[in-house]
Amino acid sequence: MQEFVNQLTAFSCIRVEGEQCTEYLQGQLTIDVTKQTEQFGRFGAHCDFKGKTWSTFYAIKDSKGITLVVPSSARDASMAELKKYGVFSKVEISAPDYAIYGLG
């Protein structure tokens, strides 16, 4: 059996941190962020208030915040929408330069 590791350059990350991270994202994402745990990631979508999807993602939670792994082609539009309303909450939204790998 052949095993391999590849860098997945078609994906990027959006990082949301801060004391109101969970409350802020709860109204922006299709997943129930209050039930997100550090043990399991979850698939979902980032939508506007009319239901238009800005991006799909895989959410990973840690003690400081949540990282959304999104398609690189959707990252900038999704970040702009998140930042538009993020100024009203105690959150920091960034696009870290994480390398993402897939195992096969």
N, C-alpha and C positions, 0 to 999 in steps of 0.2 A: 504494500500500500504506500502510495506517495503522499507525503505531508508537505505543506508549504505555508509560508507567511507572506502576505502581500500588503503593501501600503495602499489604503483605499483613498486615493486622491480625489475621488468624486464627492467626498464628504468633508464637512467642516463643523466647527463647534460654535455654539452660543452659550455663554456662561452667565448665569444670573445668581447674584449673591446679595446678601443684606438681610436685615432683621425682618423685613416684610416680603421676602422672596416667595414664600409659599402662598400668602394671601394674594399677592400681585399676580402670580402665574395662574392661580385658580380660575380667574376670570378670563384668561387669555388662551388656555389650552383645553383640548377635549378630554384629557385625563383628569381624574380626581387627584390633584397634587397633594391633598392632605393625607392620602393613603399611600403615597410614594415612600418606599423604604430604601435603605442603603443596600439591602441584599439583592434586590431585583430591579432591573430597568423596565421601562414600559414604552410601547409605541403609542404615538398620538399625533395630533395635528395642532398647529397654531392657526387660529381663525380670527377674523374680524367680527364685529358685533352682528353683522348680517349673515355670517356663516361662510364667507369666502375664505378658502384655505390659502394661507401665506406659505406654509411649509409643513411637511411631515417630519417627524423626528423620532429618535430613541432617547428617552430621558434617563439620566443617571444622577442619583442624589448622593451627596456626601454631607459631612457635618457643616460645611460652610455655604452650600447652595446646590444648584442644579445645573448640569451641563446637558444641553440639547445637541445631539448629533444630527445634523441636517444635511440635505444635499447642498453642495457648494453653490450650485446655481440659484438656490433660494435663500441663502444666508443673508445677503445684504438687504433684501426686501423685508424679510422677517425681522432682522435687527432694527431696521428703521421703524417698523410698526411697534415693536416692543419698547424702543426708546421713546417713542412719541408719548406714551402714557406712563412710562417709567419715572418721569420727572416728578410725578405726584406721589410716589411711594419711596420708601427707604430701601432702594435696590440699586445695585451696580450691574450694568449689562455690558459685556465685553465679548470680543471674538478672539479667544486665545488661539495660538498657533500650535494646537495639539496635532501630533501625527496619529492617524487612526489606522489600525492594522486589522486584517481579517485572517483567520486561521482556517485551513482546510485540510 
